[in-house]
Every structure is written in C-alpha cells, then in structure tokens.
Amino acid sequence: MKKATLKRVQREQQQQQQQQQHQQQQQMKEQQQQQQKQQQQQQQQQQQQQIEAAPQHPGARGYWLA
C-alpha cells in the first residue's frame, strides 16, 4: 500500500515538473520574440532620425537630395 502511493506521488511530481518546464520554455520564447520586436522598432526609429537629421548638415543637403 505504502509503496504504491509513493510511486503515484513520484509520478505526479514528475508530471508537474514537466509541465512547469514546458511553460518556462514557452515564456522564454515569448520574451525573445518581444525583444526582437523592440529591437526592430528601435532600428527603424534610428534610421528615420538619421534621414531627418542629415539634410540639416551644411554641404550635405545636395548630396542627400541627389
């Protein structure tokens, strides 16, 4: 009786651990995807700032319009 319940408890604990690991992996993936999106947005903003700021430099105006 005791051995049987012990095995069942161990099996349940293993299942819970596997589920937790799976959830952690999914959270990690989601975090990575969010970070990639943020990096892409930052790069786009930087590119826009460079394009807007460039014509204000003296001498560079004609180069940028050409």
N, C-alpha and C positions, 0 to 999 in steps of 0.2 A: 504493500500500500504506500509506504513512505517513498520507496524508490520510484514508483510510478508517478507520484505527484511531483517529485523532484525533477524528473525528466520533463514533465509537462511544463513546469515553471521555467526550466532552462530553455526549452524550445520557444516559449512565448517571449522570453527576454531576447533571444536571438532574432526573432521576427521584428520586434520593436527596434532593435539596433539597426537592422537592415533598412527599415522604413525611415529612420532618422537619417541614416547616411544618404539615402536617396533624396530626401528633402534638402539636405545640406548641399548636395551636388546641384540640384535644380536652382537653389538660391544663388550659388556661386555663378552658374551660367547666366542667370538674370542680371546679376551685378555686373558681370563682364560686358553684357550687351548694353547696359545703361552707360557704362564708362565709355564704350566705343561711340555711342551716340553723342555723348557730351564732347568727346574729342573731335568728332566730325563737325559739330556746331562751332566749336572754338576755332577750328581751322578756317571755316567759312567766314567767320567774323573777322579774323585776321586778314584774310585775302581782301575783303571789302574795304577794310581800313587802309590797307596799302594802296589800293586803287584810288580811293578818295583822296588820300594824303599826297600822292605822287604829283599831281598837276600843280600843287601849291609851291613846289620847289622851283626856284628861278632857273631857267635854262632847260628844265626837264619837260616843260609844258608841251613844246612842239614835238618832242620825242614821244610823249605818251599819246598825243593826238594822231601822229603819223601812222 
